[in-house]
């Protein structure tokens, strides 16, 4: 993709260029291995820049063809896949989960009064598909250490990691672990979209990777997005790093030894919550489809316009903060609602960030992020590979830099 003329899209080119030294400061300080930002308006690319190394130890440069772990930026793709089935009348948002996955018919709730994981009580109502999409199911993550339920996730391998086994088996294990709270009572970030991936398999009769490929990836010409990196593309996968106490990077895995690209340990779990690997060009195609209200830049109609509008709307009674989570990663959740698989900005003043009402998007564990601004016609995608995503205020600063370069607003 070639960079367009920023002036024609209402952006100030000099201000957009501030993104370059911003990324470079983080790279030079050893806080992120690389950065890649693409900004578009009305489908026209107005800024694209990357810098840094795909693998610090070998000195391999990051490039346009590099592949990254998308982690939770997989979730919106899973949400889109589910809504395709909703559009066909095959499923409904208020379906109880046990209609499709009977193993969840009697999943209890953890009794917070008691100290033991086997202290359980019946839940007040069933988990609905709607709960999975908006993270009010009562499910959680094992990586959220400290809660007895989370500890059980780790012991039973129910975080849906690449080698955890087929979705059917992981969901069977998960159904035997009590919920962290009753469905609908709180917003808890969780493996809900992974469970939804299994629902998609049951309803469609296809493995999740095949469903994605036939109904989303191939129609949008996303040829570099996978649950498992093909051997011939393995050399394009970046290394993954973790922030340490002294704010230096620690290698988690190289591209060659990755859990997503090891022929000796094939991927068995198609995680709809965090399993995809992909390129910047591919993910931009997905994001532009959302901005295009379901239609890709190549004309492929993935969803109906009203369906995307529903996904981008807030489905909570208020903001996420009112449902028990005041912040997540390094972003405040005051003034931020949640739709179907993505956040939805309600009140920019309450967020304390420069943003637009109706903006929606999501990020991933390795500090990646995207957003769509339907009012301004702006999309932004940022890629790097540094965990956890709460390490630095990258997303807040990125938003300020992009919107700070917007010279012509439409609101």
Buried (B, 14 or more C-beta within 10 A) or exposed (E): EEBBEBEEBBBBBEBBBBBBEBBBEBBEEBBBBBBBBBBBBBEBBBBBBBBBBBBBEEEBEBBEEBBBBBBBBBBBBBBBBBBBBBBEEEBEBEBBBBBBBEBBEEBBBBBEEEEEBEBBBEBEEBBBBBBBBBBBBBBBBBEBEEBBBBBBBBEBBBBBBBEBBBBEBBBBBBBBBBBBBBBBBBBBBBBBBBBBBBBBBBBBEBBBBEBBBEBBBEBBBBBBBBBBBEEEBBBBBBBBBBBEEEEEBEBBBBBEEBBBBBEEEEBBBBBBBBBBBBBBBBBBBBBBBBBBBBBBBEEBEBBBEEBBBBBBBBBBEEBBBBBEBEEBBBBBBBBBBBBBBBBBBBEBEBBEBBBBBBBBBBBBBBBBBBBBBBEBBBBBBBBBBBBBBBBBEBBBBBBBBBBBBBBEEEE
